[in-house]
Amino acid sequence: MNALPCDAFLAAAGPLLDVRSPAEFIQGHIPGAINLPLFDDPERAEIGTLYKQRGREAAVMRGLALVGPRLEALATGLAERAASSPGQPLRLQCWRGGMRSDSVAWLAGRLGLPTLLLQGGYKAYRQWVLARFERPWPLRLLGGRTGTGKTELLLALRERGVAVLDLEGLAHHRGSSFGGLGLPPQPSSEHYENRLAAGLQALEGAGEIWLEAESAQVGRCRIPRGLWAQMQAAPVLELRRPLEWRVRQLVAVYGIQAPAELTAATERIGRRLGPQRTRQALEAIARCDWAEACRQMLDYYDRCYDHELARHPIPVSAPVDLEEDSAEAAAERLLALGRVQVAAAAAADRV
């Protein structure tokens, strides 16, 4: 069994198997990992308690009793994963790089399957993740009022070779009271950090990395402190769009959502909207007048955005009026103006 430090383990080839319990895996895991648990959640709790109360030997004996009947199924799972990547080792990790990954590596060895272990396990990986956010990154923020199409533009820029970290996409949330409607469940903040760290690492070496100007919270996911501090010091490129264009974009996204969910999201920000605007917005939703509901709420969101922009410590550069350009046309315009740069490798491909 060969154990590697985090950088080497992540860079290595081969299927990545997390042998921790399902609840541990859901809380946070290395992006791309597959859960092949040695114990289920109640079993892990039982063995942990036994270890504390009666020591290592008693815990090991109970673990053997639990796993014994499942050895064949576990071995089949290992063989299937190995078959999906012929000639590559299985990369295994547990919480501390201890008994669970060692045990599964032993079983893989009996099947003639090579393995790599993560030194220090997932705990060491989490230290690696948090260290990513303390490193300096060449961040650039794309700003603009709600409905300006920032996320769609960032994705169009990424298709053209620009280094982009999609804060909202990784959080499964659009960043407002309505932001989770129609999207998959959000990851935990811990796993959001894991996804952000992996995204940053993939962009290492880029001259500039573009993100959407966000608040510190994207739904229930919190942007890690180190990254947030760097975002606060990053230059902002502000985008502008006509009001009615913005309304149409928002209607296209939210007009297909269930009226009851739109009503609940509106009520959540009722105190900040004020009683009159809240009532008018709710009445518009009740009659399915999505455009009018958007107009009532945009006043609040625009004031919030303008306030946050005024507080940004770095002066905002001259805004770009994108008029009614599509995301693709807007991306080409920003590149032609030199306001956004493609990554070095992508720039070479475009020559």
C-alpha positions in Angstrom: 0.0 0.0 0.0 1.4 3.3 -1.1 0.3 6.5 0.8 0.6 9.9 -0.9 0.3 13.5 0.4 -2.7 15.4 -0.7 -1.3 17.1 -3.9 0.2 13.9 -5.3 -2.9 11.9 -4.4 -5.2 14.4 -6.1 -3.0 14.6 -9.2 -2.8 10.8 -9.5 -4.9 8.8 -12.0 -7.4 6.2 -11.0 -10.9 5.9 -9.5 -11.3 7.8 -6.2 -13.1 5.8 -3.5 -14.3 7.3 -0.2 -14.8 4.5 2.2 -16.4 6.6 5.0 -20.0 6.3 6.0 -22.8 7.8 3.8 -23.5 10.6 6.2 -19.8 11.6 6.3 -19.7 11.5 2.5 -22.8 13.7 2.2 -21.4 16.3 4.6 -18.4 16.7 2.4 -16.1 14.8 0.1 -13.4 15.2 -2.5 -15.2 16.2 -5.7 -15.4 13.3 -8.1 -15.1 10.7 -5.3 -17.5 7.7 -5.2 -18.8 6.5 -1.9 -18.0 2.8 -1.1 -18.6 2.7 2.6 -17.0 0.1 4.8 -19.7 0.8 7.5 -23.1 2.4 7.3 -24.0 5.3 9.6 -25.3 3.4 12.7 -22.4 0.9 12.4 -19.8 3.7 12.4 -21.5 5.3 15.5 -21.5 2.0 17.3 -17.8 1.3 16.5 -16.8 4.8 17.5 -18.5 4.5 20.8 -17.0 1.0 21.4 -13.5 2.4 20.6 -13.9 5.1 23.2 -15.3 2.9 25.9 -13.4 -0.4 25.4 -10.5 0.4 23.2 -9.1 -0.5 19.8 -9.2 -4.3 20.0 -12.9 -4.4 20.9 -13.7 -2.0 18.0 -11.7 -4.0 15.5 -13.4 -7.2 16.5 -16.8 -5.7 16.2 -15.9 -4.2 12.8 -14.8 -7.6 11.5 -18.1 -9.1 12.7 -20.1 -6.4 10.8 -18.0 -6.4 7.6 -17.6 -10.1 7.3 -20.9 -10.9 5.7 -20.4 -8.0 3.2 -16.9 -8.9 2.1 -18.0 -10.4 -1.2 -20.2 -7.3 -2.1 -17.4 -5.0 -1.1 -14.9 -6.9 -3.2 -17.3 -6.8 -6.2 -17.6 -3.0 -5.8 -13.8 -2.7 -5.8 -13.5 -4.9 -8.9 -16.1 -3.0 -10.8 -14.4 0.3 -10.1 -11.1 -1.1 -11.1 -12.6 -2.4 -14.3 -13.8 1.1 -15.2 -10.2 2.3 -15.4 -8.0 -0.6 -16.5 -4.4 -0.3 -15.4 -4.9 2.4 -12.9 -4.8 2.1 -9.1 -7.7 2.6 -6.8 -7.3 5.7 -4.8 -8.7 5.1 -1.3 -9.4 7.5 1.6 -11.2 7.5 4.9 -11.3 10.1 7.7 -7.8 10.0 9.0 -6.1 7.6 6.6 -6.4 4.8 9.2 -8.1 1.5 9.7 -11.0 1.9 7.2 -8.9 2.7 4.2 -6.2 0.2 5.3 -8.8 -2.5 5.6 -10.2 -1.8 2.1 -6.7 -1.6 0.7 -6.0 -5.0 2.2 -9.0 -6.5 0.5 -8.1 -4.9 -2.8 -4.7 -6.4 -2.5 -6.2 -9.9 -2.1 -7.9 -9.3 -5.4 -4.6 -8.2 -7.1 -5.8 -4.6 -7.4 -3.2 -1.8 -6.8 -4.1 1.0 -4.4 -3.0 4.4 -3.4 -3.9 5.9 0.0 -4.3 9.5 1.1 -2.0 10.4 3.9 -4.0 11.8 6.8 -7.3 11.0 5.0 -10.1 13.4 4.5 -9.0 15.4 7.5 -5.7 16.2 5.6 -7.7 17.0 2.5 -9.8 19.6 4.4 -6.6 21.3 5.6 -5.5 21.4 1.9 -8.9 22.9 1.0 -8.7 25.7 3.5 -5.1 26.5 2.6 -6.3 27.2 -1.0 -8.3 30.1 0.1 -5.4 31.8 1.9 -3.3 31.8 -1.3 -3.4 34.9 -3.4 -5.6 34.5 -6.5 -5.9 37.0 -9.4 -9.7 37.6 -8.9 -11.9 39.8 -11.0 -15.5 40.4 -10.3 -18.4 40.7 -12.7 -21.0 43.0 -11.2 -24.4 44.2 -12.3 -27.9 44.6 -11.0 -30.3 41.6 -10.6 -31.3 40.2 -14.0 -28.2 41.5 -15.9 -27.4 37.9 -17.0 -24.0 37.7 -15.2 -24.0 34.0 -14.7 -24.9 33.3 -18.3 -22.2 35.7 -19.5 -19.6 34.1 -17.2 -20.5 30.7 -18.7 -20.2 32.1 -22.2 -16.8 33.6 -21.4 -15.7 30.2 -20.0 -16.6 28.6 -23.3 -14.3 31.1 -24.9 -11.3 30.2 -22.7 -11.7 32.7 -19.9 -10.9 31.4 -16.4 -14.2 31.4 -14.5 -15.2 30.2 -11.1 -19.0 29.8 -11.0 -19.9 30.6 -7.4 -23.7 30.2 -8.0 -23.4 27.0 -10.1 -21.2 25.3 -7.5 -23.7 26.3 -4.8 -26.9 25.3 -6.8 -28.3 28.7 -6.0 -28.8 32.1 -7.8 -28.1 34.1 -4.7 -31.5 35.7 -3.8 -34.6 34.7 -1.8 -35.8 33.1 -5.1 -32.4 31.7 -5.9 -33.0 28.0 -5.1 -36.2 27.6 -7.1 -36.0 24.9 -9.7 -32.4 23.9 -8.7 -31.0 20.8 -7.1 -30.5 20.8 -3.3 -27.6 22.8 -2.1 -24.4 21.2 -0.8 -23.3 21.7 2.7 -21.0 24.7 3.2 -18.2 22.2 3.8 -18.7 20.6 0.5 -19.2 23.9 -1.2 -15.7 24.8 0.1 -14.4 21.6 -1.4 -15.9 22.4 -4.8 -14.5 25.9 -4.7 -11.1 24.7 -3.9 -11.1 22.2 -6.7 -12.3 24.9 -9.1 -9.5 27.3 -8.1 -6.9 24.6 -8.3 -8.0 23.8 -11.9 -7.5 27.5 -12.8 -4.0 27.8 -11.2 -1.7 29.8 -13.5 -4.5 31.9 -15.1 -3.7 35.6 -15.3 -7.2 36.5 -14.1 -10.0 34.5 -12.6 -13.6 35.8 -13.0 -16.3 35.4 -10.5 -19.7 37.0 -10.0 -19.9 39.8 -7.4 -21.8 38.0 -4.6 -22.7 38.5 -1.0 -20.8 36.3 1.5 -23.7 33.9 1.5 -25.0 32.1 -1.6 -28.2 30.6 -0.3 -27.1 28.6 2.7 -23.6 28.1 1.4 -21.0 30.5 2.8 -18.1 31.7 0.7 -15.0 30.9 2.8 -13.4 33.7 4.7 -10.1 33.7 2.8 -11.7 33.8 -0.6 -14.3 36.4 0.5 -11.5 38.7 1.8 -9.8 38.5 -1.7 -13.1 39.2 -3.4 -13.5 42.3 -1.3 -10.2 43.6 -2.7 -10.8 42.5 -6.3 -11.6 45.0 -9.2 -15.2 45.0 -10.4 -16.4 45.2 -14.0 -20.0 46.5 -13.9 -22.5 45.5 -16.5 -25.6 47.4 -17.4 -28.8 46.3 -19.2 -32.1 48.0 -19.9 -34.7 47.5 -17.2 -37.3 45.8 -19.5 -34.6 43.4 -20.8 -33.8 42.4 -17.2 -37.5 41.9 -16.4 -37.8 39.5 -19.4 -34.8 37.5 -18.3 -36.1 37.2 -14.8 -39.6 36.2 -16.0 -38.0 33.5 -18.2 -36.2 32.0 -15.2 -38.8 32.4 -12.5 -42.1 32.6 -14.4 -42.0 28.8 -14.8 -41.8 28.2 -11.0 -44.8 27.3 -8.8 -46.8 30.3 -7.7 -46.8 29.0 -4.1 -43.0 28.9 -4.1 -42.8 32.4 -5.5 -45.2 33.7 -2.9 -43.2 32.1 -0.1 -40.0 33.6 -1.4 -41.6 37.1 -1.7 -42.9 36.8 1.9 -39.4 36.0 3.1 -38.2 39.5 2.0 -41.5 41.2 2.9 -40.0 43.3 5.7 -37.3 44.6 3.4 -39.6 45.2 0.5 -42.0 47.2 2.6 -45.8 46.5 3.0 -46.9 48.3 -0.1 -44.5 46.6 -2.5 -45.0 43.3 -0.9 -48.7 43.5 -1.3 -48.4 44.6 -5.0 -45.9 41.8 -5.7 -48.1 39.2 -4.1 -51.1 40.4 -6.0 -49.2 40.3 -9.3 -48.1 36.7 -8.5 -51.7 35.8 -7.7 -52.8 36.9 -11.2 -49.7 35.4 -12.8 -48.4 38.8 -13.9 -44.7 37.8 -13.5 -43.4 41.0 -15.1 -45.1 43.3 -12.7 -44.0 41.1 -9.7 -40.4 41.4 -10.9 -40.7 45.2 -11.2 -41.9 45.5 -7.7 -39.0 43.5 -6.3 -36.3 44.9 -8.5 -36.5 48.3 -6.8 -35.4 46.6 -3.5 -32.7 44.4 -5.2 -31.3 47.4 -7.2 -31.0 49.5 -4.0 -29.2 46.6 -2.3 -26.8 46.2 -5.2 -26.1 49.9 -5.5 -25.4 50.1 -1.7 -22.9 47.1 -1.9 -21.2 48.6 -4.9 -20.7 51.9 -3.2 -19.1 50.1 -0.2 -16.6 48.2 -2.4 -13.1 49.3 -1.3 -11.7 49.1 -4.9 -12.9 51.8 -7.3 -15.3 50.2 -9.9 -14.1 50.6 -13.5 -16.1 52.3 -16.2 -19.3 50.2 -16.7 -20.1 48.4 -19.9 -23.6 48.8 -21.4 -24.4 45.5 -23.0 -27.8 46.7 -24.2 -29.8 43.6 -25.3 -26.8 41.5 -26.5 -27.1 37.7 -26.0 -24.6 36.2 -23.5 -22.5 35.0 -26.5 -22.5 38.4 -28.2 -21.8 40.1 -24.9 -18.8 37.7 -24.3 -17.4 38.5 -27.7 -17.8 42.3 -27.0 -16.0 42.1 -23.7 -13.1 40.2 -25.3 -12.9 42.6 -28.2 -12.8 45.6 -25.8 -10.0 43.9 -23.9 -12.1 44.1 -20.7 -11.7 40.4 -20.2 -8.7 38.2 -21.1 -8.6 34.5 -22.0 -6.3 32.2 -20.2 -2.8 31.7 -21.8 -3.4 28.2 -23.2 -6.8 29.2 -24.6 -5.4 32.4 -26.1 -2.8 30.3 -28.0 -5.7 28.1 -29.3 -7.5 31.1 -30.6 -4.5 32.4 -32.6 
